[in-house]
């Protein structure tokens, strides 16, 4: 009996030892897993549990215009208010919530939920102006609230000129990330590096006494200097808006001004524009669902100058003329070389001239360009042939994006070469049944204006580290030669004749020789909508600017022809831009050279005061009455062109907004 019990006890002891050994092995394995496999993960979890980490948003870089002085976008200092509910006594949570709601002007019930929530950090207000946070600090001091409410530095993007170049500059989201335009394209450069505030807490997220916060400063983003000139952009936007309103352009319009010698975009405007400080603001949204609202927002943010395509119409005859001259098919002034009988038959299809009812008759190439005669350019296209013609289209950049430093760029829409028949080649030759972007068109004509070289357009010319002063220049990129200098000069000379005596007469500018070409095309097939345009080069003796005016579906009394609607806008713009750039005039004035004076400051003065000041300088005041005020004499001047300090000739005009 004793033996049997002894055997049982031994077996039991053996099982206990086996089980204990297994448990010990499992424990060792578990410790090894914790130590060597999950160690880093658990260490990070412990750190996160015991650390209160608050982000400090970096200040975005400033965006300047071409002068490097006028600020187009900047970040101002605001603050973010958060709460750590663990550090707020239970009996004070309602009082704290009420104060936060009143001072920050937020909902009390939502704030109370956040203050009572068992969480290490809850955000009460973002982008809070300092007058409010200073008031909150005073309230905390008066009520002996020393912890639980955090006020941390943040930044807010601000656009001093509101709507100026809105589709180019773009805007930022609530998280300070660039969402459109330059803000999006250069986001990595502008945004800088975020900082943080770290503090150790207990297991519940409460403060551990005597421990200081660790502060890691944010690093400011780099600044950008654009090619956009504030004054030129202002001039362009003024005349573009006037043109769209006066001509009742239902689909708006755009204008681009480019320096053909370095690719700088001096101005790029789209109408209608929008307020960069309130980019999500819409009018007449009652009854619209979120999908339709988003559609309207996308439409107003859209930079039509680079993202939308259109039929260029007769402005494209400059390309056909360039190719024909380069190939030696024609010359500029061979009298009677071409004949317009009101139309031309191509593969059994009769294609009319726009003036089919009164044919142009015999013409030279110069006269055909001045008259914008379709049959002449159809015949040139036939002589060039589709293979060579498509080769020139490629060299002029119509089959690719320009790769300008802006988001959302489109490229030309053409039939594949193997699908182009005689009729298709004919319509392409005078600018119809294909589409290009306004930017492609102005870049192509810049190739003519600069003597025959394709140059890449750009809107940013310099990146500046404001901390170190280091500057990085954006390279000017000249690419292939498109046409010879001789051909380019011949085309420019014909463009001069178009403005002096042809369809572009309304674009003439006193003192300067301007070259140009008008265009009118259908906006789609059988839509009964039109696109009217004018492209100009000036001064023709030494081209420094190429301007393209594009107006979509003008329905006003002035009609929809490029010569009557778009050319005058080009002339108005060049009439102010050329003197502003202080470019040498092509023609000497009959009057004596006027003395120059320095433009005085007249902003924030009444119109009556400004007139008295300008009278002393022999300058004339012209008012843009945006408010509709009938009492102009006492109206306050908001903006002036030219800006103070700029040289202006006596008896010149000063334009002001009231």
C-alpha positions in Angstrom: 0.0 0.0 0.0 2.8 2.3 1.0 4.7 1.4 -2.2 1.6 2.3 -4.3 1.3 5.8 -2.7 5.0 6.4 -3.2 4.7 5.6 -6.9 1.7 7.9 -7.2 3.6 10.7 -5.5 6.6 10.3 -7.7 4.4 10.5 -10.8 2.7 13.6 -9.5 6.0 15.2 -8.8 7.3 14.3 -12.2 4.2 15.9 -13.9 4.6 19.0 -11.7 8.2 19.3 -12.8 7.3 18.7 -16.5 4.5 21.3 -16.3 6.7 23.8 -14.5 9.5 23.2 -17.0 7.1 23.8 -19.9 5.7 27.0 -18.3 9.3 28.2 -17.6 10.2 27.6 -21.2 7.1 29.4 -22.4 7.9 32.3 -20.1 11.4 32.5 -21.4 10.1 32.4 -25.0 7.6 35.2 -24.1 10.3 37.3 -22.5 12.5 36.8 -25.5 9.6 37.8 -27.9 8.9 40.9 -25.8 12.6 41.8 -25.5 13.9 41.0 -29.0 10.8 41.0 -31.3 8.3 43.4 -29.8 10.7 45.4 -27.8 11.0 48.4 -30.1 7.2 48.4 -30.7 6.4 48.3 -27.0 9.0 50.9 -26.3 7.3 53.2 -28.8 3.9 52.5 -27.4 5.1 53.3 -23.9 6.7 56.5 -25.2 3.5 57.6 -26.9 1.4 56.7 -23.8 3.7 58.7 -21.6 4.4 61.6 -24.0 2.2 64.5 -24.9 3.3 65.5 -28.4 1.9 68.8 -29.9 2.7 69.7 -33.5 3.9 73.2 -34.4 3.0 74.1 -38.0 5.9 75.6 -39.9 5.5 79.0 -41.6 5.2 78.7 -45.3 7.6 80.6 -47.5 6.5 83.9 -48.9 5.6 84.3 -52.6 6.8 87.6 -54.2 6.1 89.1 -57.6 9.0 89.6 -60.1 10.3 92.7 -58.2 11.0 90.6 -55.1 9.2 93.2 -53.1 5.5 92.9 -53.6 4.1 90.1 -51.4 1.5 87.9 -53.2 1.2 85.2 -50.5 2.5 85.2 -46.9 1.9 83.3 -43.6 0.9 85.2 -40.5 1.2 83.8 -37.0 -2.0 82.5 -35.4 -2.4 79.9 -32.7 -4.1 76.5 -32.0 -5.9 75.8 -28.7 -6.1 72.3 -27.4 -7.1 70.8 -24.1 -5.7 67.9 -21.9 -8.8 66.9 -20.0 -6.9 64.9 -17.4 -5.3 68.1 -16.1 -8.6 70.0 -15.8 -10.3 69.4 -12.4 -13.7 67.8 -12.7 -15.5 70.7 -10.9 -14.0 73.2 -13.4 -14.7 71.5 -16.7 -18.0 73.2 -17.3 -16.6 76.6 -16.5 -13.6 76.0 -18.8 -15.9 74.8 -21.6 -18.0 77.9 -21.3 -15.0 80.2 -21.4 -13.5 78.4 -24.4 -16.8 78.6 -26.3 -17.3 82.3 -25.6 -13.8 83.5 -26.2 -13.1 81.3 -29.3 -16.7 81.6 -30.6 -17.2 77.9 -30.9 -20.1 75.6 -29.9 -20.4 75.1 -26.2 -21.9 71.5 -26.3 -19.1 70.3 -28.6 -16.5 72.0 -26.5 -17.9 70.4 -23.3 -17.7 66.9 -24.8 -14.1 67.4 -25.8 -13.2 68.8 -22.3 -14.9 65.8 -20.6 -13.4 63.2 -23.0 -10.8 60.9 -21.5 -8.1 61.8 -24.1 -4.6 63.2 -23.9 -5.3 65.9 -26.4 -8.4 67.4 -28.1 -8.3 70.4 -30.5 -10.8 73.2 -29.6 -9.7 75.8 -32.2 -7.3 76.1 -35.1 -6.0 79.2 -36.8 -7.1 81.4 -33.9 -6.2 85.0 -34.1 -3.9 86.3 -31.3 -6.4 88.8 -29.9 -8.6 85.8 -28.9 -5.8 83.7 -27.5 -4.5 86.7 -25.5 -7.9 87.1 -24.0 -7.9 83.4 -23.2 -4.5 83.7 -21.5 -5.9 86.5 -19.3 -8.9 84.4 -18.4 -6.7 81.5 -17.4 -4.6 83.8 -15.2 -7.7 85.4 -13.6 -9.2 82.0 -12.8 -5.9 80.2 -11.7 -6.0 77.7 -14.6 -2.4 76.7 -14.9 -2.7 73.4 -16.9 -5.0 71.5 -19.2 -5.3 74.3 -21.8 -2.5 74.5 -24.4 -2.0 77.5 -26.7 0.5 76.7 -29.4 1.9 78.7 -32.3 0.3 78.0 -35.8 0.3 79.8 -39.1 -2.4 81.1 -41.5 -2.0 81.8 -45.2 -2.9 85.3 -46.3 -3.1 86.8 -49.8 -2.7 90.6 -49.7 -4.1 91.2 -53.2 -7.1 88.9 -52.7 -8.1 87.9 -56.3 -4.9 88.9 -58.1 -3.5 86.0 -60.2 -5.8 83.6 -58.2 -5.7 80.7 -60.7 -1.9 81.0 -60.9 -1.0 81.4 -57.2 -3.6 78.9 -55.8 -4.4 78.4 -52.1 -3.8 76.2 -49.1 -6.0 73.9 -47.0 -6.6 74.0 -43.3 -3.5 71.8 -42.7 -1.3 74.4 -44.5 -0.8 72.1 -47.5 -0.9 73.7 -51.0 -3.9 72.6 -52.9 -3.7 74.4 -56.2 -1.5 76.6 -58.4 2.0 77.5 -57.3 1.0 76.7 -53.7 0.5 73.0 -54.8 3.3 72.8 -57.4 6.0 74.1 -55.0 4.4 72.7 -51.8 7.5 70.8 -50.8 9.7 73.9 -51.0 7.2 76.3 -49.5 5.9 74.3 -46.5 9.1 74.0 -44.5 9.5 71.5 -41.6 7.1 71.2 -38.7 8.2 71.6 -35.1 6.8 70.0 -31.9 6.3 70.3 -28.2 6.9 67.2 -26.1 6.2 66.6 -22.4 6.2 63.4 -20.3 2.8 62.4 -18.7 1.6 59.8 -16.3 -0.4 56.7 -17.4 -3.6 58.7 -17.4 -2.1 61.4 -19.6 -1.7 63.9 -16.7 1.2 66.2 -16.1 4.2 64.9 -14.2 5.2 67.8 -11.9 8.5 69.6 -12.3 9.2 68.2 -15.8 9.7 70.8 -18.5 8.4 70.7 -22.1 10.8 69.9 -24.9 10.4 72.5 -27.7 11.6 71.7 -31.2 11.3 74.8 -33.4 9.6 74.7 -36.8 11.7 75.6 -39.9 10.2 78.2 -42.2 9.8 77.2 -45.9 11.7 78.8 -48.7 10.5 81.9 -50.5 9.6 82.1 -54.2 10.1 85.0 -56.6 7.7 84.8 -59.6 8.1 86.1 -63.1 4.6 87.6 -62.6 4.8 91.4 -62.4 2.2 92.8 -60.0 1.6 95.9 -62.1 1.4 94.1 -65.4 -1.0 91.5 -63.9 -3.2 94.3 -62.5 -3.3 96.0 -66.0 -4.2 92.7 -67.6 -6.9 91.8 -65.1 -8.5 95.2 -65.4 -8.9 95.1 -69.2 -9.8 91.4 -69.2 -12.7 91.9 -66.8 -13.9 95.0 -68.8 -13.8 93.0 -72.0 -15.7 90.0 -70.6 -18.3 92.3 -69.1 -18.7 94.7 -72.0 -18.8 91.9 -74.6 -21.0 89.6 -72.5 -18.5 86.7 -72.7 -20.6 83.9 -71.1 -17.7 81.6 -70.6 -15.1 84.2 -69.5 -11.7 84.7 -70.9 -7.9 84.7 -70.3 -4.8 86.7 -71.1 -1.2 85.7 -71.1 1.8 88.0 -71.5 5.2 86.2 -72.1 8.7 87.5 -72.5 9.8 85.6 -75.7 13.5 85.9 -74.9 13.5 84.1 -71.5 10.1 82.4 -71.2 9.0 84.6 -68.2 5.2 84.8 -67.8 4.7 88.4 -66.9 1.0 88.0 -66.5 -1.5 85.2 -66.6 -5.1 86.0 -65.9 -8.4 84.2 -66.1 -11.8 85.7 -65.7 -13.8 85.2 -63.6 -11.3 84.9 -60.8 -11.9 84.3 -57.1 -10.8 85.4 -53.6 -7.8 83.4 -52.5 -8.6 84.2 -48.9 -12.0 82.6 -49.3 -11.5 80.0 -52.0 -14.5 77.9 -51.0 -17.0 80.7 -51.2 -19.8 80.3 -53.8 -22.7 82.5 -54.8 -26.2 81.3 -55.2 -25.7 77.9 -53.7 -29.2 77.4 -52.3 -30.6 74.1 -53.4 -27.3 72.8 -54.7 -26.0 69.4 -53.6 -22.4 68.8 -52.6 -21.6 67.3 -56.0 -22.8 70.4 -57.9 -21.0 72.7 -55.4 -17.8 70.8 -55.9 -18.2 71.1 -59.7 -18.6 74.9 -59.4 -15.6 75.2 -57.1 -13.4 73.2 -59.5 -14.6 75.4 -62.4 -13.7 78.7 -60.7 -10.3 77.4 -59.5 -9.5 76.1 -63.1 -6.7 78.0 -64.9 -8.2 78.0 -68.4 -5.0 79.5 -69.8 -3.2 76.2 -69.4 -5.9 73.6 -68.6 -8.4 74.2 -71.3 -8.0 73.8 -75.1 -9.7 75.8 -77.9 -9.6 76.2 -81.7 -7.1 79.0 -82.3 -8.7 80.0 -85.6 -6.8 82.5 -87.8 -4.0 83.2 -85.3 -2.8 79.8 -86.4 -2.1 81.1 -89.9 1.1 82.5 -88.4 2.3 78.9 -88.0 1.3 77.9 -91.6 3.0 81.1 -93.0 6.2 80.3 -91.0 6.3 76.7 -92.3 5.7 77.8 -95.9 8.4 80.5 -95.8 10.9 78.2 -94.1 10.3 75.6 -96.8 10.8 78.2 -99.6 7.3 77.6 -101.0 6.4 81.3 -101.0 7.7 84.8 -100.3 6.1 87.6 -98.4 5.5 90.1 -101.2 5.1 88.4 -104.6 2.3 90.4 -106.1 -0.7 88.4 -107.4 0.8 85.1 -106.2 -2.5 83.9 -104.8 -6.1 84.4 -105.8 -9.2 84.3 -103.6 -12.4 83.5 -105.4 -14.5 83.2 -102.2 -13.6 79.6 -101.5 -11.5 76.6 -102.6 -12.5 73.1 -103.5 -10.6 70.3 -101.6 -11.3 66.6 -102.4 -14.8 67.5 -103.6 -15.6 69.8 -100.6 -15.9 73.5 -101.1 -14.4 75.4 -98.2 -15.4 79.1 -98.0 -13.4 82.1 -97.2 -14.8 84.1 -94.3 -15.4 86.9 -96.9 -16.9 84.6 -99.5 -19.5 87.2 -100.4 -16.8 89.7 -101.5 -13.7 87.7 -102.4 -10.2 89.1 -101.8 -9.0 88.5 -105.3 -5.3 88.4 -106.1 -2.9 88.8 -103.1 0.6 88.4 -101.9 1.2 86.4 -98.7 1.5 89.6 -96.7 -1.9 90.7 -98.0 -3.4 87.3 -97.4 -2.3 87.5 -93.7 -3.6 91.0 -93.4 -7.0 89.9 -94.9 -6.9 86.6 -93.0 -7.9 84.8 -96.2 -8.6 81.1 -95.7 -8.1 79.8 -99.3 -4.5 81.1 -99.4 -3.5 79.2 -96.3 -5.3 76.1 -97.4 -3.3 76.1 -100.6 -0.1 76.6 -98.6 -1.0 73.6 -96.4 -1.4 71.5 -99.5 2.0 72.5 -100.8 3.8 71.9 -97.5 2.2 68.4 -97.2 1.0 66.7 -94.0 4.3 65.0 -93.2 6.3 68.2 -93.2 3.4 70.2 -91.7 3.1 67.9 -88.8 6.9 68.1 -88.4 6.5 71.9 -87.9 3.6 71.4 -85.5 5.9 69.2 -83.4 8.7 71.7 -83.4 6.4 74.5 -82.4 5.4 72.4 -79.4 1.8 71.6 -80.1 2.1 67.8 -79.5 3.4 68.2 -76.0 2.9 70.1 -72.8 5.1 73.1 -72.3 5.9 71.7 -68.8 5.4 75.1 -67.2 5.8 74.9 -63.5 2.0 74.9 -62.8 -0.3 71.9 -62.2 -3.1 70.8 -64.5 -1.6 71.6 -67.8 -3.2 70.1 -70.9 -1.8 69.7 -74.5 -3.0 70.1 -78.0 -5.7 67.8 -79.5 -4.9 66.8 -83.1 -5.8 63.9 -85.4 -3.2 61.3 -85.8 -1.2 62.1 -88.9 -2.2 58.8 -90.6 -5.9 59.9 -90.2 -5.4 63.3 -91.8 -6.8 63.6 -95.3 -6.9 66.5 -97.7 -9.9 68.2 -96.0 -8.5 67.7 -92.5 -5.1 69.2 -93.6 -7.0 72.1 -95.2 -8.9 73.0 -92.0 -5.8 72.7 -89.8 -4.0 75.1 -92.2 -6.3 78.0 -91.3 -6.7 77.0 -87.6 -9.8 74.9 -87.2 -10.9 71.3 -86.2 -8.1 70.9 -83.7 -7.4 72.4 -80.3 -4.4 73.9 -78.4 -4.0 75.6 -75.0 -3.6 79.4 -74.9 -0.2 78.7 -73.3 0.9 76.5 -76.2 -0.2 79.2 -78.6 1.6 82.1 -76.9 4.8 79.9 -76.5 4.7 79.0 -80.3 4.4 82.7 -81.3 7.2 83.5 -78.9 9.4 81.3 -81.0 8.7 83.6 -83.9 9.2 86.7 -81.8 12.6 85.7 -80.4 14.1 84.9 -83.8 13.1 81.2 -84.2 13.9 79.3 -81.0 11.5 77.4 -78.8 11.7 78.5 -75.2 10.1 76.9 -72.1 7.7 79.2 -70.2 8.1 79.6 -66.5 6.3 81.4 -63.6 9.0 81.0 -60.9 12.4 82.5 -61.5 14.1 82.2 -58.1 13.9 80.2 -54.8 15.3 82.0 -51.8 16.2 80.7 -48.3 15.2 83.7 -46.2 17.2 82.3 -43.2 20.5 81.9 -45.0 20.0 84.3 -47.9 20.9 81.5 -50.4 19.3 81.9 -53.8 18.6 79.3 -56.4 17.8 80.6 -59.9 15.5 78.7 -62.1 17.2 78.0 -65.4 16.0 79.6 -68.6 15.5 76.7 -71.0 15.9 77.3 -74.8 15.3 74.2 -76.7 15.2 73.5 -80.5 15.4 75.9 -83.3 12.0 76.0 -85.0 12.5 78.3 -87.9 15.4 80.5 -89.2 15.9 84.0 -88.0 15.2 85.3 -91.5 11.8 83.5 -91.6 11.0 84.8 -88.1 11.8 88.4 -89.1 9.7 88.0 -92.3 6.7 86.8 -90.3 7.1 89.6 -87.7 7.1 92.1 -90.5 3.9 90.7 -91.9 2.4 90.8 -88.4 3.2 94.5 -88.3 1.2 95.0 -91.5 -1.8 93.1 -90.0 -1.9 95.7 -87.2 -1.1 98.7 -89.4 -3.5 98.0 -92.2 -5.2 94.6 -91.7 -7.7 93.0 -89.3 -5.7 93.9 -86.3 -5.9 97.7 -86.7 -7.7 98.1 -83.3 -4.5 96.9 -81.5 -2.4 99.9 -82.6 -0.5 101.7 -79.8 0.7 105.2 -80.1 4.5 105.4 -80.3 5.1 101.7 -80.8 5.0 99.3 -83.8 2.9 96.3 -82.8 2.6 93.1 -84.8 -0.3 90.7 -84.4 -3.0 88.4 -85.7 -6.7 88.1 -85.0 -8.6 84.9 -84.7 -12.2 83.7 -84.6 -13.3 80.1 -84.3 -16.2 78.0 -83.4 -16.3 76.6 -79.8 -17.2 73.1 -80.7 -19.2 71.9 -83.7 -22.7 73.4 -84.2 -22.7 75.0 -80.7 -23.4 78.5 -82.1 -20.6 79.6 -79.7 -17.4 81.3 -80.7 -13.9 82.0 -79.4 -12.4 85.3 -80.4 -8.7 86.0 -79.9 -5.8 88.3 -80.7 -2.1 87.6 -80.4 0.4 90.5 -80.4 4.1 91.1 -80.4 5.7 94.3 -79.3 7.8 96.4 -79.9 8.2 94.8 -83.3 11.7 96.2 -83.8 12.9 94.4 -80.6 10.2 92.1 -79.3 9.9 92.0 -75.5 6.4 90.9 -75.0 3.9 88.5 -76.6 0.3 88.9 -75.5 -2.6 86.5 -76.2 -6.2 87.6 -75.5 -8.8 84.8 -75.6 -12.5 85.6 -75.1 -15.0 82.8 -74.9 -18.5 83.2 -76.5 -18.8 87.0 -76.7 -22.6 87.6 -77.1 -22.6 91.5 -76.9 -23.5 94.0 -79.5 -19.9 94.2 -80.7 -20.1 90.7 -82.2 -17.6 87.9 -82.0 -14.9 88.8 -84.6 -11.3 88.9 -83.3 -10.6 92.2 -85.0 -13.5 94.0 -83.4 -13.6 92.3 -79.9 -10.2 90.9 -78.9 -7.8 93.2 -80.8 -8.9 96.4 -78.9 -8.2 94.6 -75.6 -4.7 93.7 -76.8 -4.1 97.3 -77.8 -5.3 98.6 -74.4 -3.1 96.2 -72.5 0.0 97.0 -74.6 -0.7 100.7 -74.4 -0.1 100.5 -70.7 2.4 97.7 -70.4 5.0 99.0 -73.0 5.4 102.4 -71.3 5.5 100.7 -67.9 8.4 98.5 -69.0 10.1 101.6 -70.3 10.7 100.1 -73.7 12.1 102.4 -76.3 9.4 103.6 -78.7 9.5 102.6 -82.4 8.3 106.0 -83.5 9.4 109.4 -82.3 6.6 111.5 -80.8 5.7 114.6 -82.7 5.6 116.5 -79.4 8.8 117.2 -77.4 10.0 114.5 -75.0 8.1 115.0 -71.8 9.9 115.3 -68.5 9.6 112.4 -66.2 8.3 112.6 -62.6 8.3 110.1 -59.7 4.8 108.8 -59.0 3.6 110.0 -55.6 1.6 108.0 -53.1 -2.1 108.7 -53.4 -3.7 105.6 -51.9 -5.9 106.2 -48.8 -6.6 109.7 -50.0 -9.8 111.1 -51.4 -10.2 111.7 -55.1 -10.2 115.4 -54.5 -7.0 115.3 -52.5 -5.4 113.1 -55.2 -6.3 115.4 -58.0 -4.6 118.3 -56.2 -1.4 116.2 -55.6 -1.3 115.0 -59.3 -1.9 118.5 -60.6 1.5 119.5 -59.1 3.1 116.7 -61.1 1.1 117.5 -64.4 -0.6 114.1 -64.2 -4.1 113.2 -65.0 -6.4 111.0 -62.8 -8.6 108.3 -64.3 -11.0 106.6 -61.9 -12.2 103.0 -61.9 -15.4 103.3 -59.8 -15.9 99.8 -58.5 -18.3 100.8 -55.8 -20.7 102.6 -58.1 -20.5 105.7 -55.7 -22.0 108.9 -57.1 -19.9 111.0 -54.7 -16.5 110.3 -56.4 -15.0 113.5 -55.0 -14.9 112.2 -51.4 -14.3 108.5 -52.3 -11.1 106.9 -50.9 -8.6 105.6 -53.3 -7.9 101.9 -52.7 -5.3 101.2 -55.4 -3.2 103.1 -57.9 -1.3 102.3 -61.1 1.6 103.2 -61.5 2.7 102.4 -58.0 4.5 105.1 -55.9 8.1 105.7 -56.9 7.8 104.6 -60.5 8.9 107.1 -63.2 6.0 108.5 -65.3 6.0 111.1 -68.0 4.3 114.4 -67.3 0.7 114.6 -68.6 0.5 110.8 -68.2 -2.5 109.1 -66.8 -2.8 107.6 -63.3 -5.4 104.9 -62.9 -7.1 104.4 -59.5 -9.7 102.1 -58.0 -12.2 103.6 -55.5 
